[in-house]
Amino acid sequence: MTDIAKRFIENPLISPRDLKPSASGLHIACLLNPGVFTYLGKTWLIIRVAERPLQREVYISLPIQTTEGKIQIQEIKLDDPDLIATDTRIVRYKGLDYLTTLSHLRLLCSDDNVHFYEVEEYPALYGQGVLETFGIEDCRVSLLDSMYYLTYTAVSENGVGVGLRTTSDWKRFVHHGMIMPPQNKDCAIFTERITGLCYAFHRPSSLELGGNYIWLASSPDGIHWGNHQCIIRTRPQMWDSVRVGAGAAPIRTDEGWLAIYHGANAQHQYCLGAFLLDLEDPSVVIGRTKEPIMIPTASYELIGFFGEVVFTNGHILNGDEITVYYGAADEFICAAKFSVTEILSQLQTVQG
């Protein structure tokens, strides 16, 4: 397996201890998968901050946000026979699934692409309404038609879907609600229209028939989506055999739309790969990497809240250089550089 990522020597760039919890009684368990954008000459991250209550002995404490935005704590005895708590991320109680953490989105900016800080006048984003009571996660940012589109995972007891908010100044937001219903996530909107239409990746999930594949959809306005087509599937016995999902919006190159994606295997190891789409018809897959372009190998990628994970939602482009910001081990925020030319050289032609 190959790894062509040039990791920042400063990694991890941001750790849970670097930020303050949003409320008393909570602590930050992990930082995950930032969306990335440029604004006012700076590089910005919109980071998923996952918090949980301080735990009491013999109990597991779970955070739930009400539709009014208040946080309630549900405590369950660890010896309760109806509790299944074998996963660090999700527990099952009396037939229902609950997250062990509650996520919101926090804005940080940087003058040098390495050192990030919060700016007080730019607010954090929290779940709103009945479809976001378990939090909002994994935001991707696309600048389209002079408007920033924020697609994110909206989580509630009703399931996991794709939410959308838009902004032009990062202080005022329009909440468009859920644009793709459960079970769906990993949505990234292209930064250019193609023949007048908006395009987006998304990842519906199937527990039985089908699988966790990358789909493509189109829209006249970036809000109402249709013409769904499955374009990238998992590959048996390979590094992306169990699930695949889009990273950020694809990069336009002379050869086609270059997209970085994540894949996971049966051992729950998450790596990054790439694929290439036709410029005029993005439903046509031209090439795909056989091997990953990034594998969890650094200590901060192997050990954390959920180890052996590299997962990206965003990057910035400077000529041939891509700076990818990524979540490591579901706990830290890191960065690595790639060459567009080198990624393109790793692609293998997809037979029609």
C-alpha positions, 0 to 999 in steps of 0.5 A, a space after each residue: 500500500 502506498 502513502 504519498 501524503 506529506 504530513 505537517 511536522 506540527 501535527 496535531 495542529 489542534 487537540 481537544 485541550 486547545 478549545 473550551 467546552 461550550 457549557 459547564 458540565 461538558 468536556 470536549 472528547 474529540 475534534 473531527 473532520 473540519 470543513 475548509 474555506 478561505 475568507 477575508 484572506 485567511 484559511 478557516 476551519 469549521 471543526 466538528 467539536 464532540 462533547 460529552 458530560 462528565 461521567 459518574 461512577 457506575 453510570 454512563 451519561 449521554 447528552 441530548 439537545 432539545 428542540 429548543 437548544 438546551 442540553 439534557 443529560 440521560 444517565 443509565 446504570 452500566 449494569 442495566 440489562 437493556 444497555 449495550 455499550 460496546 462501541 465508544 461512539 454509539 450505545 443502544 438502550 431499550 432498542 434505541 441508539 444514542 450517541 455518546 457525544 453531542 457535536 456542534 461546529 466551531 469556526 477557527 481561522 489561521 494566518 499561516 495555515 498552521 496555527 488556528 484561533 477562534 474569533 469571537 464575533 463568528 458564532 459556533 453552529 448548533 443543532 436546530 429543530 427536531 431533526 438535529 437533536 443529537 447534534 450536527 457533524 462533519 461539515 463540508 463548505 463550498 463557495 458557489 455563486 458567491 454564497 457559502 453552502 454548508 452541508 453537514 450530517 444532521 443527527 436525531 432519533 429519526 436518523 442521520 441525514 444531510 442538513 444545509 445552511 448558507 451564508 455570505 458573511 459567516 455571521 448570519 445563516 439561512 437554515 434550509 433544513 434537511 435536503 437529503 433524508 436518512 440514512 445519508 451523509 458525506 454530502 459535498 456540493 461542487 463549486 461550479 455549475 455544469 451546464 447550468 446545474 449544481 452537482 453534489 456527492 452524497 452517501 446513502 447507506 443500506 443495511 441490507 441490499 446495496 451498500 455504503 456507496 458514493 452517489 451523485 445528484 444534480 439540482 437547479 438551485 443547490 437546495 432541491 436535489 434529484 437525478 441520483 446516480 451511484 458512481 463509486 462502490 466499495 471493492 471486495 478484499 480491498 482497503 475500501 471494501 466496507 464503505 466509501 464516502 466523499 471528502 470535499 468538493 472535487 477539484 477541477 483539472 484539465 483531465 477532469 474533476 479530481 475528488 479525494 474520498 475516504 474508504 474503510 475496510 472490515 477492520 474499520 481502518 479509514 484511508 484516503 483515495 481519489 477518483 476522477 470524473 468527466 468534466 462535462 458529465 460528472 456521472 462518468 468515472 474516468 479513473 480511480 486509485 487502486 491503492 490509498 494515497 494516505 494510510 493511518 501510520 502516525 501515532 496520532 492517527 493510530 491512537 485516539 478516540 477511534 484509532 486507525 483513522 484519517 478522514 477529510 472534509 476539506 482542503 485548500 488549493 494553491 496551484 499544484 499543491 493541495 493542503 488537506 486538513 483531516 481528522 486523525 483517530 477521531 480526536 485530532 485535527 491535522 494537515 498534509 500536503 499532496 501534489 495534484 499531478 502526483 495524485 493523477 499519476 496514481 489513477 487507474 483507468 476505469 473500464 466502462 
